[in-house]
Amino acid sequence: MIAATVHWTDHDRYVGEATSRHSIVMDTASEKTANSPMELVLLGLCGCTASDVIGILRKKREPFTGLEVLAAAERADGYPAVYTSIHLTYRVRGEVTHKAMEDAVRLSKEKYCSVSAMLEKTAKITYTIEHLA
């Protein structure tokens, strides 16, 4: 089981801690001193899919030297202001074949990434892949 706790600290700031016992600061004010909860959801998506893609590329013995995953999202008007569309950009470095990268991203999206599976209940998730030198 995974558990999480959030404690209000001051103003609109909170400190959260989960089962891993690592803490993170969140801020819901308009002038933020930390990431908002919704920004953390996007970061969670990027981290989840990046982890999948790296694992798949390793299994395929693809010679990657770097990976970045960027997310750009739109939210619904009104409440709850869920994500309605998310575009992911995968920037891969190294001698990775286009097919291997396409396969890795598709497997992450369709099979492995739990965060993506949850977000797809309200958001259309699209992606592009950029091969960098």
LUMGUPA-951283 format. One line per field, with one value per atom (N, C-alpha, C, CB): y negated, z negated, x; atom name; residue number from 1. Coordinates in steps of 0.05 Angstrom, whole numbers, always signed. Each point is the difference from the previous one (the first is absolute). Glycine has a CB too. Example, Ala and Ser with C-alpha at 12.3 -4.5 7.8 and 13.67 -1.06 7.14 Angstrom:
c2 = (+114 / -24 / -24 / +23 / -44 / -24 / -22 / +13) .
c3 = (-156 / +0 / +0 / -25 / +39 / -1 / -14 / +43) .
c1 = (+264 / -18 / +18 / -38 / +31 / +16 / -15 / +24) .
at = (N / CA / C / CB / N / CA / C / CB) .
i = (1 / 1 / 1 / 1 / 2 / 2 / 2 / 2) .
This chain:
c2 = (+24 / -24 / -25 / +25 / -45 / -26 / -20 / +10 / -26 / -20 / -27 / +36 / -57 / -27 / -18 / +6 / -25 / -20 / -27 / +34 / -54 / -28 / -16 / +5 / -23 / -18 / -28 / +34 / -51 / -28 / -13 / -1 / -16 / -13 / -29 / +32 / -47 / -28 / -10 / -7 / -16 / -12 / +21 / -35 / +41 / +20 / +23 / -35 / +39 / +21 / +24 / -36 / +59 / +26 / +17 / -3 / +21 / +19 / +28 / -30 / +44 / +27 / +21 / -17 / +40 / +22 / +26 / -24 / +42 / +25 / +23 / -21 / +45 / +24 / +1 / +23 / -35 / +0 / -17 / +6 / -22 / -17 / -24 / +40 / -47 / -24 / -22 / +27 / -51 / -23 / -17 / +1 / -15 / -18 / -24 / +38 / -62 / -24 / -6 / -18 / +10 / -8 / -27 / +48 / -63 / -27 / -4 / -18 / +9 / -5 / -30 / +43 / -60 / -29 / -9 / -7 / -17 / -10 / -5 / -20 / +10 / -4 / +24 / -51 / +71 / +25 / +0 / +22 / -9 / +5 / +29 / -36 / +52 / +28 / +9 / +9 / +15 / +11 / +3 / +24 / -28 / +4 / +30 / -46 / +56 / +28 / +9 / -4 / -13 / +7 / +1 / -20 / +3 / +2 / +26 / -50 / +58 / +26 / +24 / -21 / +18 / +22 / +2 / -8 / -15 / +1 / +10 / -39 / +31 / +11 / +30 / -44 / +53 / +29 / +15 / -10 / -2 / +12 / +2 / -18 / -5 / +0 / +20 / -48 / +50 / +19 / +29 / -34 / +40 / +27 / +9 / -8 / -8 / +8 / +1 / -19 / +0 / +0 / +26 / -51 / +59 / +25 / +24 / -21 / +22 / +22 / +0 / -3 / -20 / -2 / +8 / -37 / +27 / +7 / +30 / -45 / +57 / +29 / +16 / -8 / -1 / +14 / -3 / -7 / -17 / -5 / +17 / -46 / +48 / +17 / +29 / -31 / +41 / +28 / +5 / +2 / -22 / +2 / -5 / -14 / +7 / -6 / -23 / +48 / -68 / -24 / -19 / +5 / -16 / -17 / -29 / +30 / -34 / -27 / -13 / +13 / -39 / -15 / -21 / +8 / -11 / -19 / +1 / -30 / +22 / -2 / -22 / +49 / -66 / -20 / +4 / -33 / +30 / +1 / -27 / +52 / -66 / -26 / +4 / -26 / +12 / +2 / -28 / +42 / -45 / -25 / +9 / -24 / +11 / +9 / -23 / +37 / -29 / -18 / +11 / -14 / -5 / +9 / -10 / -2 / +16 / -7 / -27 / +49 / -63 / -24 / +9 / -28 / +13 / +7 / +22 / -14 / +23 / +20 / +26 / -36 / +59 / +2 / -5 / +33 / -48 / -8 / +22 / -49 / +71 / +23 / -5 / +31 / -16 / -2 / +12 / +3 / -18 / +9 / +9 / -30 / +19 / +8 / -3 / -13 / +32 / -1 / +9 / +10 / -26 / +7 / +5 / -27 / +50 / +8 / -2 / +30 / -41 / -1 / +16 / -45 / +66 / +17 / -9 / +39 / -48 / -8 / +21 / -50 / +66 / +22 / -7 / +34 / -27 / -4 / +28 / -46 / +48 / +24 / +13 / +7 / +16 / +14 / +19 / -2 / -9 / +15 / +0 / -12 / +36 / +1 / -12 / +41 / -52 / -12 / +21 / -34 / +58 / +21 / +8 / +17 / -15 / +8 / -21 / +24 / -50 / -21 / -1 / -26 / +29 / +1 / +23 / -19 / +43 / +23 / -5 / +30 / -41 / -5 / -20 / +9 / -30 / -20 / +12 / -37 / +52 / +13 / +20 / -6 / +22 / +19 / -14 / +32 / -53 / -16 / -10 / -13 / +1 / -13 / +21 / -37 / +59 / +20 / +22 / -10 / +15 / +23 / -6 / +26 / -41 / -1 / -24 / +24 / -48 / -24 / -4 / -21 / +26 / -2 / -29 / +39 / -58 / -28 / -7 / -12 / +21 / -5 / +13 / -3 / +27 / +14 / -15 / +44 / -56 / -15 / -26 / +20 / -34 / -26 / +2 / -16 / +39 / +3 / +3 / +21 / -20 / +0 / -27 / +35 / -56 / -27 / -15 / -1 / +10 / -16 / +17 / -26 / +13 / +12 / -4 / -8 / +30 / -2 / +6 / +13 / -33 / +3 / -3 / -18 / +25 / -3 / -4 / +29 / -39 / -2 / +10 / -39 / +48 / +10 / -16 / +47 / -58 / -15 / +15 / -44 / +50 / +13 / -23 / +44 / -47 / -21 / +12 / -27 / +11 / +9 / +3 / -22) .
c3 = (+0 / +0 / +0 / -24 / +38 / +0 / -15 / +45 / -62 / -16 / +4 / -33 / +28 / +2 / -21 / +50 / -59 / -19 / +8 / -37 / +34 / +6 / -25 / +49 / -56 / -23 / +10 / -31 / +23 / +6 / -17 / +11 / +2 / -14 / -6 / +22 / -1 / -3 / +27 / -35 / +35 / +23 / +16 / +2 / +23 / +17 / +6 / +20 / -39 / +3 / -17 / +10 / +2 / -13 / +3 / +8 / -26 / +3 / +0 / -24 / +45 / +3 / -4 / +31 / -41 / -3 / +6 / -35 / +50 / +8 / -12 / +43 / -36 / -10 / +2 / +12 / +8 / +4 / -21 / +49 / -64 / -22 / +10 / -29 / +55 / +11 / -1 / +30 / -36 / -2 / +24 / -49 / +55 / +22 / -9 / +34 / -25 / -6 / +23 / -29 / +23 / +20 / -7 / +9 / +11 / -5 / +19 / -14 / +2 / +16 / +4 / -17 / +8 / +3 / +29 / -48 / +55 / +27 / +5 / +0 / -20 / +2 / -14 / +2 / +13 / -11 / -10 / +30 / -53 / -10 / +4 / -34 / +45 / +6 / +22 / -48 / +57 / +20 / -12 / +22 / -5 / -8 / +2 / +16 / -29 / +3 / +29 / -45 / +61 / +28 / +16 / -2 / -5 / +13 / -7 / -1 / -24 / -9 / +14 / -44 / +52 / +16 / +27 / -24 / +37 / +25 / -3 / +16 / -37 / -5 / -5 / -20 / +6 / -4 / +27 / -45 / +63 / +26 / +15 / +2 / -2 / +14 / -12 / +11 / -37 / -13 / +5 / -35 / +35 / +4 / +28 / -32 / +53 / +27 / +6 / +13 / -24 / +5 / -11 / -3 / -21 / -12 / +18 / -46 / +56 / +18 / +25 / -17 / +30 / +25 / -4 / +16 / -37 / -6 / -4 / -21 / +6 / -5 / +26 / -45 / +62 / +26 / +18 / -4 / +5 / +17 / -10 / +10 / -36 / -11 / +8 / -39 / +36 / +8 / +30 / -36 / +52 / +29 / +7 / +8 / -29 / +3 / +20 / -10 / +8 / +17 / -13 / +17 / -2 / -11 / -4 / +22 / -42 / -6 / -19 / +7 / -5 / -19 / -16 / +32 / -26 / -15 / +8 / -4 / -15 / +6 / -17 / +11 / +2 / -13 / +8 / -1 / -18 / +7 / -9 / -5 / +24 / -6 / +2 / +17 / -33 / +1 / +2 / -27 / +45 / +2 / -2 / +30 / -47 / -6 / +0 / -26 / +32 / -1 / -22 / +49 / -63 / -21 / +7 / -34 / +22 / +4 / -13 / +2 / +10 / -13 / -23 / +44 / -65 / -23 / -16 / +26 / -46 / -19 / +3 / -32 / +30 / -5 / +26 / -36 / +34 / +24 / +7 / -13 / +22 / +7 / +26 / -22 / +27 / +25 / +22 / -23 / +45 / +23 / +23 / -14 / +16 / +21 / -11 / +37 / -30 / -7 / +24 / -49 / +55 / +22 / -12 / +34 / -29 / -10 / +23 / -35 / +29 / +19 / -12 / +19 / -4 / -9 / +16 / -12 / -2 / +13 / -7 / -2 / +21 / -5 / +13 / -3 / -10 / +10 / +3 / -22 / +42 / +5 / +26 / -49 / +54 / +26 / -3 / +11 / -20 / -3 / +26 / -49 / +58 / +24 / -5 / +15 / +7 / -2 / -8 / +35 / -24 / -7 / -29 / +46 / -57 / -28 / -18 / +11 / -4 / -17 / +2 / +7 / +17 / +4 / -16 / +46 / -44 / -15 / -30 / +37 / -47 / -29 / -10 / +4 / +11 / -8 / +2 / +16 / +5 / +2 / -22 / +50 / -57 / -22 / -27 / +25 / -29 / -25 / -1 / +0 / +22 / +0 / -2 / +28 / -13 / +2 / -22 / +48 / -60 / -17 / -28 / +41 / -43 / -25 / -18 / +24 / -13 / -17 / -14 / +32 / -58 / -16 / -1 / -28 / +27 / -1 / +26 / -30 / +53 / +26 / +1 / +21 / -31 / +0 / -16 / +4 / -27 / -16 / +14 / -41 / +51 / +13 / +25 / -19 / +33 / +25 / -4 / +19 / -44 / -6 / +6 / -36 / +35 / +5 / +21 / -46 / +53 / +18 / +24 / -39 / +62 / +24 / -1 / +27 / -27 / -2 / +28 / -49 / +59 / +26 / -5 / +25 / -5 / -4 / +27 / -41 / +39 / +21 / -10 / +22 / -4 / -7 / +16 / -10 / -4 / +12 / -5 / -5 / +27 / -3 / +1 / +22 / -43 / -2 / +3 / -30 / +39 / +4 / -27 / +44) .
c1 = (+17 / -17 / +18 / -37 / +28 / +14 / -17 / +22 / -9 / -14 / +13 / -14 / -1 / +11 / -14 / +9 / +6 / -10 / +9 / +1 / -18 / +6 / -5 / -11 / +30 / -3 / +2 / +20 / -39 / +0 / +23 / -50 / +66 / +22 / -6 / +33 / -39 / -7 / -11 / +36 / -48 / -12 / -15 / +37 / -28 / -12 / +20 / -31 / +49 / +20 / -6 / +34 / -25 / -4 / +25 / -51 / +55 / +22 / -13 / +34 / -28 / -10 / +21 / -35 / +27 / +19 / -16 / +28 / -15 / -13 / +15 / -17 / +9 / +11 / +31 / -42 / +53 / +29 / +14 / -7 / -8 / +10 / +16 / +1 / -5 / +12 / -21 / +32 / -23 / -19 / +1 / +5 / -27 / -1 / -18 / +7 / +1 / -15 / -19 / +37 / -62 / -19 / -10 / -14 / +5 / -10 / -24 / +45 / -68 / -24 / -5 / -18 / +35 / -3 / +4 / +15 / -23 / +4 / +30 / -46 / +60 / +29 / +13 / -3 / +11 / +9 / +28 / -31 / +36 / +26 / +8 / -6 / -12 / +5 / -19 / +17 / -15 / -18 / -28 / +37 / -57 / -28 / -6 / -14 / -7 / -8 / -4 / -21 / +9 / -4 / +26 / -46 / +65 / +26 / +14 / +4 / -8 / +11 / -12 / +9 / -34 / -13 / +14 / -44 / +50 / +14 / +28 / -27 / +41 / +26 / -1 / +14 / -35 / -3 / -3 / -21 / +5 / -3 / +26 / -47 / +62 / +26 / +19 / -7 / +8 / +18 / -8 / +8 / -34 / -10 / +7 / -37 / +30 / +5 / +30 / -45 / +60 / +29 / +13 / +1 / -10 / +10 / -6 / -6 / -19 / -7 / +17 / -46 / +49 / +15 / +29 / -31 / +43 / +28 / +3 / +7 / -25 / +1 / -3 / -19 / +1 / -4 / +24 / -50 / +61 / +24 / +23 / -16 / +19 / +21 / -3 / +4 / -29 / -5 / +5 / -34 / +29 / +5 / +30 / -48 / +63 / +29 / +4 / +11 / -29 / +3 / +20 / -48 / +67 / +21 / -9 / +33 / -51 / -9 / +20 / -48 / +51 / +17 / -15 / +38 / -63 / -16 / -30 / +40 / -57 / -28 / -12 / -2 / -14 / -16 / -29 / +39 / -57 / -29 / -12 / -2 / -10 / -13 / -30 / +41 / -56 / -29 / -12 / +1 / -20 / -16 / -29 / +35 / -50 / -27 / -21 / +20 / -44 / -24 / -18 / +4 / -17 / -19 / -28 / +37 / -57 / -28 / -6 / -12 / -7 / -10 / -18 / +2 / -2 / -17 / +12 / -39 / +24 / +9 / -15 / +13 / +1 / +28 / +15 / -8 / +30 / +16 / +20 / -5 / -7 / +17 / +15 / -33 / +54 / +14 / -18 / +46 / -48 / -16 / +17 / -37 / +61 / +19 / +28 / -33 / +50 / +28 / +16 / -10 / +30 / +19 / +27 / -26 / +37 / +26 / +20 / -20 / +43 / +22 / +23 / -14 / +22 / +23 / +24 / -30 / +51 / +25 / +21 / -12 / +19 / +19 / +27 / -38 / +59 / +27 / +13 / +4 / +13 / +15 / -8 / +3 / +7 / -5 / -24 / +49 / -71 / -25 / -16 / -1 / -8 / -15 / -28 / +25 / -36 / -27 / -20 / +12 / -11 / -19 / +2 / +3 / +21 / +4 / -12 / +42 / -39 / -11 / -30 / +42 / -53 / -29 / -12 / +5 / +8 / -10 / +0 / +17 / +5 / +3 / -22 / +50 / -54 / -20 / -28 / +30 / -36 / -26 / -5 / +3 / +17 / -4 / -4 / +29 / -15 / -4 / -28 / +48 / -58 / -26 / -22 / +18 / -16 / -21 / +0 / +0 / +24 / +2 / +11 / +6 / +15 / +15 / -5 / +33 / -37 / -1 / -27 / +33 / -32 / -24 / -11 / +16 / +1 / -8 / -15 / +39 / -28 / -13 / -27 / +45 / -47 / -26 / -21 / +24 / -16 / -19 / -8 / +20 / +0 / -5 / -17 / +43 / -40 / -15 / -30 / +40 / -49 / -29 / -12 / +8 / +8 / -10 / +16 / -16 / +40 / +17 / +8 / +17 / -17 / +11 / +31 / -43 / +58 / +29 / +12 / -1 / +16 / +13 / +30 / -40 / +56 / +29 / +15 / -4 / +28 / +19 / +26 / -24 / +41 / +26 / +21 / -17 / +37 / +21 / +26 / -24 / +39 / +26 / +21 / -16 / +31 / +20 / +28 / -30 / +48 / +28 / +14 / +1) .
at = (N / CA / C / CB / N / CA / C / CB / N / CA / C / CB / N / CA / C / CB / N / CA / C / CB / N / CA / C / CB / N / CA / C / CB / N / CA / C / CB / N / CA / C / CB / N / CA / C / CB / N / CA / C / CB / N / CA / C / CB / N / CA / C / CB / N / CA / C / CB / N / CA / C / CB / N / CA / C / CB / N / CA / C / CB / N / CA / C / CB / N / CA / C / CB / N / CA / C / CB / N / CA / C / CB / N / CA / C / CB / N / CA / C / CB / N / CA / C / CB / N / CA / C / CB / N / CA / C / CB / N / CA / C / CB / N / CA / C / CB / N / CA / C / CB / N / CA / C / CB / N / CA / C / CB / N / CA / C / CB / N / CA / C / CB / N / CA / C / CB / N / CA / C / CB / N / CA / C / CB / N / CA / C / CB / N / CA / C / CB / N / CA / C / CB / N / CA / C / CB / N / CA / C / CB / N / CA / C / CB / N / CA / C / CB / N / CA / C / CB / N / CA / C / CB / N / CA / C / CB / N / CA / C / CB / N / CA / C / CB / N / CA / C / CB / N / CA / C / CB / N / CA / C / CB / N / CA / C / CB / N / CA / C / CB / N / CA / C / CB / N / CA / C / CB / N / CA / C / CB / N / CA / C / CB / N / CA / C / CB / N / CA / C / CB / N / CA / C / CB / N / CA / C / CB / N / CA / C / CB / N / CA / C / CB / N / CA / C / CB / N / CA / C / CB / N / CA / C / CB / N / CA / C / CB / N / CA / C / CB / N / CA / C / CB / N / CA / C / CB / N / CA / C / CB / N / CA / C / CB / N / CA / C / CB / N / CA / C / CB / N / CA / C / CB / N / CA / C / CB / N / CA / C / CB / N / CA / C / CB / N / CA / C / CB / N / CA / C / CB / N / CA / C / CB / N / CA / C / CB / N / CA / C / CB / N / CA / C / CB / N / CA / C / CB / N / CA / C / CB / N / CA / C / CB / N / CA / C / CB / N / CA / C / CB / N / CA / C / CB / N / CA / C / CB / N / CA / C / CB / N / CA / C / CB / N / CA / C / CB / N / CA / C / CB / N / CA / C / CB / N / CA / C / CB / N / CA / C / CB / N / CA / C / CB / N / CA / C / CB / N / CA / C / CB / N / CA / C / CB / N / CA / C / CB / N / CA / C / CB / N / CA / C / CB / N / CA / C / CB / N / CA / C / CB / N / CA / C / CB / N / CA / C / CB / N / CA / C / CB / N / CA / C / CB / N / CA / C / CB / N / CA / C / CB / N / CA / C / CB / N / CA / C / CB / N / CA / C / CB / N / CA / C / CB / N / CA / C / CB / N / CA / C / CB / N / CA / C / CB / N / CA / C / CB / N / CA / C / CB / N / CA / C / CB / N / CA / C / CB / N / CA / C / CB / N / CA / C / CB / N / CA / C / CB / N / CA / C / CB / N / CA / C / CB / N / CA / C / CB / N / CA / C / CB / N / CA / C / CB / N / CA / C / CB) .
i = (1 / 1 / 1 / 1 / 2 / 2 / 2 / 2 / 3 / 3 / 3 / 3 / 4 / 4 / 4 / 4 / 5 / 5 / 5 / 5 / 6 / 6 / 6 / 6 / 7 / 7 / 7 / 7 / 8 / 8 / 8 / 8 / 9 / 9 / 9 / 9 / 10 / 10 / 10 / 10 / 11 / 11 / 11 / 11 / 12 / 12 / 12 / 12 / 13 / 13 / 13 / 13 / 14 / 14 / 14 / 14 / 15 / 15 / 15 / 15 / 16 / 16 / 16 / 16 / 17 / 17 / 17 / 17 / 18 / 18 / 18 / 18 / 19 / 19 / 19 / 19 / 20 / 20 / 20 / 20 / 21 / 21 / 21 / 21 / 22 / 22 / 22 / 22 / 23 / 23 / 23 / 23 / 24 / 24 / 24 / 24 / 25 / 25 / 25 / 25 / 26 / 26 / 26 / 26 / 27 / 27 / 27 / 27 / 28 / 28 / 28 / 28 / 29 / 29 / 29 / 29 / 30 / 30 / 30 / 30 / 31 / 31 / 31 / 31 / 32 / 32 / 32 / 32 / 33 / 33 / 33 / 33 / 34 / 34 / 34 / 34 / 35 / 35 / 35 / 35 / 36 / 36 / 36 / 36 / 37 / 37 / 37 / 37 / 38 / 38 / 38 / 38 / 39 / 39 / 39 / 39 / 40 / 40 / 40 / 40 / 41 / 41 / 41 / 41 / 42 / 42 / 42 / 42 / 43 / 43 / 43 / 43 / 44 / 44 / 44 / 44 / 45 / 45 / 45 / 45 / 46 / 46 / 46 / 46 / 47 / 47 / 47 / 47 / 48 / 48 / 48 / 48 / 49 / 49 / 49 / 49 / 50 / 50 / 50 / 50 / 51 / 51 / 51 / 51 / 52 / 52 / 52 / 52 / 53 / 53 / 53 / 53 / 54 / 54 / 54 / 54 / 55 / 55 / 55 / 55 / 56 / 56 / 56 / 56 / 57 / 57 / 57 / 57 / 58 / 58 / 58 / 58 / 59 / 59 / 59 / 59 / 60 / 60 / 60 / 60 / 61 / 61 / 61 / 61 / 62 / 62 / 62 / 62 / 63 / 63 / 63 / 63 / 64 / 64 / 64 / 64 / 65 / 65 / 65 / 65 / 66 / 66 / 66 / 66 / 67 / 67 / 67 / 67 / 68 / 68 / 68 / 68 / 69 / 69 / 69 / 69 / 70 / 70 / 70 / 70 / 71 / 71 / 71 / 71 / 72 / 72 / 72 / 72 / 73 / 73 / 73 / 73 / 74 / 74 / 74 / 74 / 75 / 75 / 75 / 75 / 76 / 76 / 76 / 76 / 77 / 77 / 77 / 77 / 78 / 78 / 78 / 78 / 79 / 79 / 79 / 79 / 80 / 80 / 80 / 80 / 81 / 81 / 81 / 81 / 82 / 82 / 82 / 82 / 83 / 83 / 83 / 83 / 84 / 84 / 84 / 84 / 85 / 85 / 85 / 85 / 86 / 86 / 86 / 86 / 87 / 87 / 87 / 87 / 88 / 88 / 88 / 88 / 89 / 89 / 89 / 89 / 90 / 90 / 90 / 90 / 91 / 91 / 91 / 91 / 92 / 92 / 92 / 92 / 93 / 93 / 93 / 93 / 94 / 94 / 94 / 94 / 95 / 95 / 95 / 95 / 96 / 96 / 96 / 96 / 97 / 97 / 97 / 97 / 98 / 98 / 98 / 98 / 99 / 99 / 99 / 99 / 100 / 100 / 100 / 100 / 101 / 101 / 101 / 101 / 102 / 102 / 102 / 102 / 103 / 103 / 103 / 103 / 104 / 104 / 104 / 104 / 105 / 105 / 105 / 105 / 106 / 106 / 106 / 106 / 107 / 107 / 107 / 107 / 108 / 108 / 108 / 108 / 109 / 109 / 109 / 109 / 110 / 110 / 110 / 110 / 111 / 111 / 111 / 111 / 112 / 112 / 112 / 112 / 113 / 113 / 113 / 113 / 114 / 114 / 114 / 114 / 115 / 115 / 115 / 115 / 116 / 116 / 116 / 116 / 117 / 117 / 117 / 117 / 118 / 118 / 118 / 118 / 119 / 119 / 119 / 119 / 120 / 120 / 120 / 120 / 121 / 121 / 121 / 121 / 122 / 122 / 122 / 122 / 123 / 123 / 123 / 123 / 124 / 124 / 124 / 124 / 125 / 125 / 125 / 125 / 126 / 126 / 126 / 126 / 127 / 127 / 127 / 127 / 128 / 128 / 128 / 128 / 129 / 129 / 129 / 129 / 130 / 130 / 130 / 130 / 131 / 131 / 131 / 131 / 132 / 132 / 132 / 132 / 133 / 133 / 133 / 133) .
